[in-house]
Amino acid sequence: MKRILALAGALLLLLLYGATFFFALSGSPDADGWFKASLFCTVAVPVLIYGYILVYRYLKDRKK
């Protein structure tokens, strides 16, 4: 189960990197806002996942 979740997380990060790259090169008028949102998600998603892992480990060890 952990491998599947790790693979899904890695795939999500690759998609976010690709979207950020696409929006950086896009000439659309809305591309600036989409680029900033994608860049934020590229940083925020791994930080949130790390926080969830820390809370899960703390709560799991607390039950024992």
KEVOMI-561523 format. One record per residue (C-alpha): x, y, z; residue in one letter; residue number from 0. Coordinates in Angstrom, 3 decimals, decimal comma. Example, Ala and Ser with C-alpha at 12.3 -4.5 7.8 and 13.67 -1.06 7.14 Angstrom:
<site c1="12,300" c2="-4,500" c3="7,800" code="A" pos="0"/>
<site c1="13,670" c2="-1,060" c3="7,140" code="S" pos="1"/>
REM end
This chain:
<site c1="0,000" c2="0,000" c3="0,000" code="M" pos="0"/>
<site c1="2,840" c2="2,376" c3="0,850" code="K" pos="1"/>
<site c1="4,468" c2="1,813" c3="-2,539" code="R" pos="2"/>
<site c1="1,247" c2="2,632" c3="-4,357" code="I" pos="3"/>
<site c1="0,811" c2="5,845" c3="-2,373" code="L" pos="4"/>
<site c1="4,458" c2="6,782" c3="-2,936" code="A" pos="5"/>
<site c1="4,069" c2="6,164" c3="-6,665" code="L" pos="6"/>
<site c1="0,880" c2="8,243" c3="-6,738" code="A" pos="7"/>
<site c1="2,649" c2="11,072" c3="-4,897" code="G" pos="8"/>
<site c1="5,590" c2="10,969" c3="-7,291" code="A" pos="9"/>
<site c1="3,230" c2="10,997" c3="-10,264" code="L" pos="10"/>
<site c1="1,349" c2="13,962" c3="-8,804" code="L" pos="11"/>
<site c1="4,610" c2="15,875" c3="-8,370" code="L" pos="12"/>
<site c1="5,658" c2="15,110" c3="-11,947" code="L" pos="13"/>
<site c1="2,306" c2="16,379" c3="-13,199" code="L" pos="14"/>
<site c1="2,674" c2="19,534" c3="-11,128" code="L" pos="15"/>
<site c1="6,182" c2="20,124" c3="-12,501" code="Y" pos="16"/>
<site c1="4,890" c2="19,617" c3="-16,030" code="G" pos="17"/>
<site c1="1,978" c2="21,990" c3="-15,462" code="A" pos="18"/>
<site c1="4,302" c2="24,618" c3="-14,008" code="T" pos="19"/>
<site c1="6,602" c2="24,324" c3="-17,016" code="F" pos="20"/>
<site c1="3,650" c2="24,498" c3="-19,415" code="F" pos="21"/>
<site c1="2,170" c2="27,599" c3="-17,777" code="F" pos="22"/>
<site c1="5,594" c2="29,274" c3="-17,693" code="A" pos="23"/>
<site c1="5,894" c2="28,944" c3="-21,474" code="L" pos="24"/>
<site c1="2,252" c2="29,558" c3="-22,316" code="S" pos="25"/>
<site c1="1,297" c2="32,870" c3="-23,876" code="G" pos="26"/>
<site c1="-2,250" c2="32,918" c3="-22,527" code="S" pos="27"/>
<site c1="-3,361" c2="36,008" c3="-20,568" code="P" pos="28"/>
<site c1="-4,402" c2="33,776" c3="-17,659" code="D" pos="29"/>
<site c1="-1,121" c2="31,855" c3="-17,658" code="A" pos="30"/>
<site c1="0,450" c2="34,097" c3="-14,995" code="D" pos="31"/>
<site c1="-2,187" c2="33,234" c3="-12,409" code="G" pos="32"/>
<site c1="-2,139" c2="29,540" c3="-13,317" code="W" pos="33"/>
<site c1="1,664" c2="29,538" c3="-13,105" code="F" pos="34"/>
<site c1="1,606" c2="31,021" c3="-9,611" code="K" pos="35"/>
<site c1="-1,042" c2="28,530" c3="-8,471" code="A" pos="36"/>
<site c1="0,902" c2="25,619" c3="-9,945" code="S" pos="37"/>
<site c1="4,137" c2="26,810" c3="-8,366" code="L" pos="38"/>
<site c1="2,408" c2="27,127" c3="-4,990" code="F" pos="39"/>
<site c1="0,975" c2="23,607" c3="-5,280" code="C" pos="40"/>
<site c1="4,385" c2="22,252" c3="-6,275" code="T" pos="41"/>
<site c1="5,702" c2="23,452" c3="-2,917" code="V" pos="42"/>
<site c1="2,595" c2="23,055" c3="-0,739" code="A" pos="43"/>
<site c1="1,608" c2="19,498" c3="-1,676" code="V" pos="44"/>
<site c1="4,866" c2="17,840" c3="-0,510" code="P" pos="45"/>
<site c1="4,850" c2="19,938" c3="2,665" code="V" pos="46"/>
<site c1="1,279" c2="18,872" c3="3,451" code="L" pos="47"/>
<site c1="2,059" c2="15,222" c3="2,732" code="I" pos="48"/>
<site c1="5,065" c2="15,422" c3="5,052" code="Y" pos="49"/>
<site c1="2,891" c2="16,981" c3="7,753" code="G" pos="50"/>
<site c1="0,284" c2="14,235" c3="7,378" code="Y" pos="51"/>
<site c1="2,998" c2="11,600" c3="7,698" code="I" pos="52"/>
<site c1="4,327" c2="13,210" c3="10,890" code="L" pos="53"/>
<site c1="0,860" c2="13,387" c3="12,442" code="V" pos="54"/>
<site c1="0,110" c2="9,790" c3="11,421" code="Y" pos="55"/>
<site c1="3,342" c2="8,521" c3="12,983" code="R" pos="56"/>
<site c1="2,667" c2="10,458" c3="16,171" code="Y" pos="57"/>
<site c1="-0,893" c2="9,157" c3="16,493" code="L" pos="58"/>
<site c1="0,104" c2="5,601" c3="15,578" code="K" pos="59"/>
<site c1="2,841" c2="5,499" c3="18,236" code="D" pos="60"/>
<site c1="0,512" c2="7,048" c3="20,772" code="R" pos="61"/>
<site c1="-1,939" c2="4,120" c3="20,567" code="K" pos="62"/>
<site c1="0,709" c2="1,615" c3="21,720" code="K" pos="63"/>
REM end
